[in-house]
Amino acid sequence: MDTELKATLSVKGQISLPAEVRRRLGLSQGSVVRFQLSEDGVRLLPALVDVRSLKGRVAKPAKPVSLQDMASTIAERRARLAQK
């Protein structure tokens, strides 16, 4: 079932996105959105994340991981998936 939501355009050309739209797009204060224009209309999309904005959000491993360790782990996981 489709849901229709409305927003009113202000004198400055601004709108407030309904809460359900913000939730579905994963938007919060300061989020950037994209508008995709086509002949059929306009789509509202979340902006692509700049990888640099992720700096510091992932914990560093307790010890350095070698390429050999990574390759070994990948091979083990692929083998487990192949068994399923």
C-alpha positions in Angstrom: 0.0 0.0 0.0 1.4 3.4 -1.0 1.3 6.2 1.5 1.0 9.9 0.5 2.5 12.5 2.8 2.4 16.3 2.4 4.7 19.2 3.3 4.1 22.9 2.8 6.6 25.1 1.0 7.6 28.2 3.0 8.2 31.7 1.7 11.9 30.9 1.6 11.3 27.7 -0.5 11.9 25.4 2.4 10.0 22.3 3.5 10.1 20.2 6.6 10.3 16.5 5.7 7.6 14.4 7.4 9.0 12.1 10.2 8.2 9.0 8.2 10.3 10.2 5.2 13.2 11.0 7.5 13.0 7.6 9.1 12.9 5.7 5.8 15.8 7.6 4.5 17.8 7.4 7.7 18.1 11.2 7.9 18.8 13.2 11.0 19.7 16.8 11.7 22.5 17.9 9.3 21.9 15.1 6.8 22.3 16.0 3.2 19.7 14.8 0.6 19.9 14.4 -3.2 17.2 15.2 -5.7 17.1 13.0 -8.8 15.2 14.7 -11.6 13.7 12.6 -14.4 10.9 13.0 -17.0 8.6 11.1 -14.6 9.2 13.4 -11.7 11.6 13.9 -8.8 13.0 11.4 -6.3 14.4 12.3 -2.9 17.4 10.2 -1.9 19.9 10.3 1.0 23.2 11.7 0.0 26.1 9.4 -0.5 28.4 9.2 2.5 31.8 10.7 2.2 34.2 8.0 3.5 36.2 10.6 5.3 33.2 11.3 7.6 33.5 7.7 8.9 37.0 8.3 10.4 37.1 7.3 14.0 33.8 5.4 14.0 35.4 2.0 13.7 37.5 0.6 16.5 41.1 -0.2 15.6 42.0 -3.9 15.8 43.8 -5.0 19.0 46.7 -6.0 16.8 47.6 -5.4 13.2 46.1 -7.9 10.7 48.2 -9.1 7.9 47.0 -9.7 4.3 47.6 -13.4 4.8 45.4 -13.4 7.9 42.6 -11.6 6.0 42.9 -14.0 3.0 42.8 -17.0 5.4 39.7 -15.6 7.2 37.9 -15.0 3.8 38.7 -18.5 2.6 37.3 -20.0 5.9 34.1 -18.0 5.6 33.6 -18.9 2.0 34.2 -22.6 2.8 31.5 -22.4 5.6 29.1 -20.7 3.2 29.7 -23.3 0.5 28.8 -26.1 3.1 25.3 -24.5 3.7 
